[in-house]
Amino acid sequence: MNTKNDQYDFIKTLSLLKDEQLIEKFNQQVGNQGWGNARAYYLEEIRKELLKRNFKSDNIITRHKMSLTKKIKLENNQLVIIE
């Protein structure tokens, strides 16, 4: 029997991405005004994966939310906002 989230199984591949690829996935969402269940789930999985990697990220990501106002890059294991 299928669960409600079976349609979002593609998100499991986020853990297989290199750091730079994951950050690119994040950056692709900056400025995107679209919304829906699939996107909400996708963004939550990106947030979780970034937290799992133990980057210093408190300026962008907290335990319960993530800012998508500006693009980021990785420098010395820290997520840095691109101005």
PyMOL CGO cylinders between C-alpha atoms (Angstrom):
from pymol import cmd
from pymol.cgo import CYLINDER

trace = [
    CYLINDER, 0.00, 0.00, 0.00, 1.32, 3.46, -0.90, 0.3, 1, 1, 1, 1, 1, 1,
    CYLINDER, 1.32, 3.46, -0.90, 1.73, 6.16, 1.69, 0.3, 1, 1, 1, 1, 1, 1,
    CYLINDER, 1.73, 6.16, 1.69, 0.86, 9.78, 1.06, 0.3, 1, 1, 1, 1, 1, 1,
    CYLINDER, 0.86, 9.78, 1.06, 4.55, 10.73, 0.71, 0.3, 1, 1, 1, 1, 1, 1,
    CYLINDER, 4.55, 10.73, 0.71, 5.48, 7.99, -1.80, 0.3, 1, 1, 1, 1, 1, 1,
    CYLINDER, 5.48, 7.99, -1.80, 5.10, 10.59, -4.54, 0.3, 1, 1, 1, 1, 1, 1,
    CYLINDER, 5.10, 10.59, -4.54, 7.98, 12.54, -2.99, 0.3, 1, 1, 1, 1, 1, 1,
    CYLINDER, 7.98, 12.54, -2.99, 10.50, 9.67, -2.89, 0.3, 1, 1, 1, 1, 1, 1,
    CYLINDER, 10.50, 9.67, -2.89, 12.85, 11.61, -5.20, 0.3, 1, 1, 1, 1, 1, 1,
    CYLINDER, 12.85, 11.61, -5.20, 13.80, 13.72, -2.19, 0.3, 1, 1, 1, 1, 1, 1,
    CYLINDER, 13.80, 13.72, -2.19, 15.69, 10.77, -0.65, 0.3, 1, 1, 1, 1, 1, 1,
    CYLINDER, 15.69, 10.77, -0.65, 18.40, 11.43, -3.21, 0.3, 1, 1, 1, 1, 1, 1,
    CYLINDER, 18.40, 11.43, -3.21, 19.36, 14.67, -1.43, 0.3, 1, 1, 1, 1, 1, 1,
    CYLINDER, 19.36, 14.67, -1.43, 21.56, 12.70, 0.95, 0.3, 1, 1, 1, 1, 1, 1,
    CYLINDER, 21.56, 12.70, 0.95, 23.55, 11.41, -2.03, 0.3, 1, 1, 1, 1, 1, 1,
    CYLINDER, 23.55, 11.41, -2.03, 24.44, 14.89, -3.31, 0.3, 1, 1, 1, 1, 1, 1,
    CYLINDER, 24.44, 14.89, -3.31, 27.80, 16.53, -2.80, 0.3, 1, 1, 1, 1, 1, 1,
    CYLINDER, 27.80, 16.53, -2.80, 27.74, 19.63, -0.61, 0.3, 1, 1, 1, 1, 1, 1,
    CYLINDER, 27.74, 19.63, -0.61, 27.94, 21.98, -3.59, 0.3, 1, 1, 1, 1, 1, 1,
    CYLINDER, 27.94, 21.98, -3.59, 25.07, 20.19, -5.34, 0.3, 1, 1, 1, 1, 1, 1,
    CYLINDER, 25.07, 20.19, -5.34, 22.87, 20.43, -2.25, 0.3, 1, 1, 1, 1, 1, 1,
    CYLINDER, 22.87, 20.43, -2.25, 23.60, 24.14, -1.95, 0.3, 1, 1, 1, 1, 1, 1,
    CYLINDER, 23.60, 24.14, -1.95, 22.68, 24.56, -5.62, 0.3, 1, 1, 1, 1, 1, 1,
    CYLINDER, 22.68, 24.56, -5.62, 19.32, 22.88, -4.90, 0.3, 1, 1, 1, 1, 1, 1,
    CYLINDER, 19.32, 22.88, -4.90, 18.80, 25.44, -2.10, 0.3, 1, 1, 1, 1, 1, 1,
    CYLINDER, 18.80, 25.44, -2.10, 19.81, 28.35, -4.33, 0.3, 1, 1, 1, 1, 1, 1,
    CYLINDER, 19.81, 28.35, -4.33, 17.37, 27.25, -7.04, 0.3, 1, 1, 1, 1, 1, 1,
    CYLINDER, 17.37, 27.25, -7.04, 14.56, 27.87, -4.57, 0.3, 1, 1, 1, 1, 1, 1,
    CYLINDER, 14.56, 27.87, -4.57, 15.58, 31.44, -3.67, 0.3, 1, 1, 1, 1, 1, 1,
    CYLINDER, 15.58, 31.44, -3.67, 13.05, 33.86, -5.18, 0.3, 1, 1, 1, 1, 1, 1,
    CYLINDER, 13.05, 33.86, -5.18, 10.64, 31.07, -6.14, 0.3, 1, 1, 1, 1, 1, 1,
    CYLINDER, 10.64, 31.07, -6.14, 7.17, 32.31, -5.17, 0.3, 1, 1, 1, 1, 1, 1,
    CYLINDER, 7.17, 32.31, -5.17, 5.38, 29.06, -6.01, 0.3, 1, 1, 1, 1, 1, 1,
    CYLINDER, 5.38, 29.06, -6.01, 3.92, 26.99, -3.21, 0.3, 1, 1, 1, 1, 1, 1,
    CYLINDER, 3.92, 26.99, -3.21, 2.33, 23.61, -2.70, 0.3, 1, 1, 1, 1, 1, 1,
    CYLINDER, 2.33, 23.61, -2.70, 2.61, 20.44, -0.65, 0.3, 1, 1, 1, 1, 1, 1,
    CYLINDER, 2.61, 20.44, -0.65, 5.37, 18.95, -2.77, 0.3, 1, 1, 1, 1, 1, 1,
    CYLINDER, 5.37, 18.95, -2.77, 7.50, 22.10, -2.55, 0.3, 1, 1, 1, 1, 1, 1,
    CYLINDER, 7.50, 22.10, -2.55, 6.95, 22.41, 1.20, 0.3, 1, 1, 1, 1, 1, 1,
    CYLINDER, 6.95, 22.41, 1.20, 8.08, 18.82, 1.66, 0.3, 1, 1, 1, 1, 1, 1,
    CYLINDER, 8.08, 18.82, 1.66, 11.05, 19.35, -0.65, 0.3, 1, 1, 1, 1, 1, 1,
    CYLINDER, 11.05, 19.35, -0.65, 12.21, 22.46, 1.23, 0.3, 1, 1, 1, 1, 1, 1,
    CYLINDER, 12.21, 22.46, 1.23, 11.85, 20.68, 4.56, 0.3, 1, 1, 1, 1, 1, 1,
    CYLINDER, 11.85, 20.68, 4.56, 14.05, 17.86, 3.30, 0.3, 1, 1, 1, 1, 1, 1,
    CYLINDER, 14.05, 17.86, 3.30, 16.68, 20.32, 2.04, 0.3, 1, 1, 1, 1, 1, 1,
    CYLINDER, 16.68, 20.32, 2.04, 16.66, 22.00, 5.47, 0.3, 1, 1, 1, 1, 1, 1,
    CYLINDER, 16.66, 22.00, 5.47, 17.04, 18.66, 7.26, 0.3, 1, 1, 1, 1, 1, 1,
    CYLINDER, 17.04, 18.66, 7.26, 19.87, 17.56, 4.98, 0.3, 1, 1, 1, 1, 1, 1,
    CYLINDER, 19.87, 17.56, 4.98, 21.77, 20.84, 5.45, 0.3, 1, 1, 1, 1, 1, 1,
    CYLINDER, 21.77, 20.84, 5.45, 21.42, 20.43, 9.23, 0.3, 1, 1, 1, 1, 1, 1,
    CYLINDER, 21.42, 20.43, 9.23, 22.62, 16.80, 9.08, 0.3, 1, 1, 1, 1, 1, 1,
    CYLINDER, 22.62, 16.80, 9.08, 25.84, 17.94, 7.47, 0.3, 1, 1, 1, 1, 1, 1,
    CYLINDER, 25.84, 17.94, 7.47, 26.68, 20.08, 10.50, 0.3, 1, 1, 1, 1, 1, 1,
    CYLINDER, 26.68, 20.08, 10.50, 27.46, 23.23, 8.58, 0.3, 1, 1, 1, 1, 1, 1,
    CYLINDER, 27.46, 23.23, 8.58, 27.54, 26.39, 10.67, 0.3, 1, 1, 1, 1, 1, 1,
    CYLINDER, 27.54, 26.39, 10.67, 24.22, 27.73, 9.45, 0.3, 1, 1, 1, 1, 1, 1,
    CYLINDER, 24.22, 27.73, 9.45, 22.44, 29.59, 12.25, 0.3, 1, 1, 1, 1, 1, 1,
    CYLINDER, 22.44, 29.59, 12.25, 22.26, 32.74, 10.11, 0.3, 1, 1, 1, 1, 1, 1,
    CYLINDER, 22.26, 32.74, 10.11, 20.11, 30.90, 7.54, 0.3, 1, 1, 1, 1, 1, 1,
    CYLINDER, 20.11, 30.90, 7.54, 18.65, 27.77, 9.12, 0.3, 1, 1, 1, 1, 1, 1,
    CYLINDER, 18.65, 27.77, 9.12, 17.17, 27.11, 12.53, 0.3, 1, 1, 1, 1, 1, 1,
    CYLINDER, 17.17, 27.11, 12.53, 15.67, 23.95, 13.90, 0.3, 1, 1, 1, 1, 1, 1,
    CYLINDER, 15.67, 23.95, 13.90, 12.22, 24.87, 12.57, 0.3, 1, 1, 1, 1, 1, 1,
    CYLINDER, 12.22, 24.87, 12.57, 12.69, 27.27, 9.65, 0.3, 1, 1, 1, 1, 1, 1,
    CYLINDER, 12.69, 27.27, 9.65, 14.94, 28.29, 6.79, 0.3, 1, 1, 1, 1, 1, 1,
    CYLINDER, 14.94, 28.29, 6.79, 15.38, 31.65, 5.06, 0.3, 1, 1, 1, 1, 1, 1,
    CYLINDER, 15.38, 31.65, 5.06, 15.10, 31.64, 1.27, 0.3, 1, 1, 1, 1, 1, 1,
    CYLINDER, 15.10, 31.64, 1.27, 15.66, 35.37, 0.76, 0.3, 1, 1, 1, 1, 1, 1,
    CYLINDER, 15.66, 35.37, 0.76, 19.26, 35.14, -0.51, 0.3, 1, 1, 1, 1, 1, 1,
    CYLINDER, 19.26, 35.14, -0.51, 21.51, 32.60, -2.15, 0.3, 1, 1, 1, 1, 1, 1,
    CYLINDER, 21.51, 32.60, -2.15, 24.26, 30.94, -0.15, 0.3, 1, 1, 1, 1, 1, 1,
    CYLINDER, 24.26, 30.94, -0.15, 27.68, 29.37, -0.59, 0.3, 1, 1, 1, 1, 1, 1,
    CYLINDER, 27.68, 29.37, -0.59, 29.86, 27.14, 1.55, 0.3, 1, 1, 1, 1, 1, 1,
    CYLINDER, 29.86, 27.14, 1.55, 33.08, 28.56, 3.00, 0.3, 1, 1, 1, 1, 1, 1,
    CYLINDER, 33.08, 28.56, 3.00, 35.10, 26.72, 5.64, 0.3, 1, 1, 1, 1, 1, 1,
    CYLINDER, 35.10, 26.72, 5.64, 32.11, 24.55, 6.60, 0.3, 1, 1, 1, 1, 1, 1,
    CYLINDER, 32.11, 24.55, 6.60, 29.92, 27.63, 7.07, 0.3, 1, 1, 1, 1, 1, 1,
    CYLINDER, 29.92, 27.63, 7.07, 26.90, 28.63, 4.98, 0.3, 1, 1, 1, 1, 1, 1,
    CYLINDER, 26.90, 28.63, 4.98, 27.48, 32.22, 3.92, 0.3, 1, 1, 1, 1, 1, 1,
    CYLINDER, 27.48, 32.22, 3.92, 24.93, 34.56, 2.35, 0.3, 1, 1, 1, 1, 1, 1,
    CYLINDER, 24.93, 34.56, 2.35, 25.90, 35.79, -1.10, 0.3, 1, 1, 1, 1, 1, 1,
    CYLINDER, 25.90, 35.79, -1.10, 25.36, 39.55, -1.11, 0.3, 1, 1, 1, 1, 1, 1,
]
cmd.load_cgo(trace, "trace")
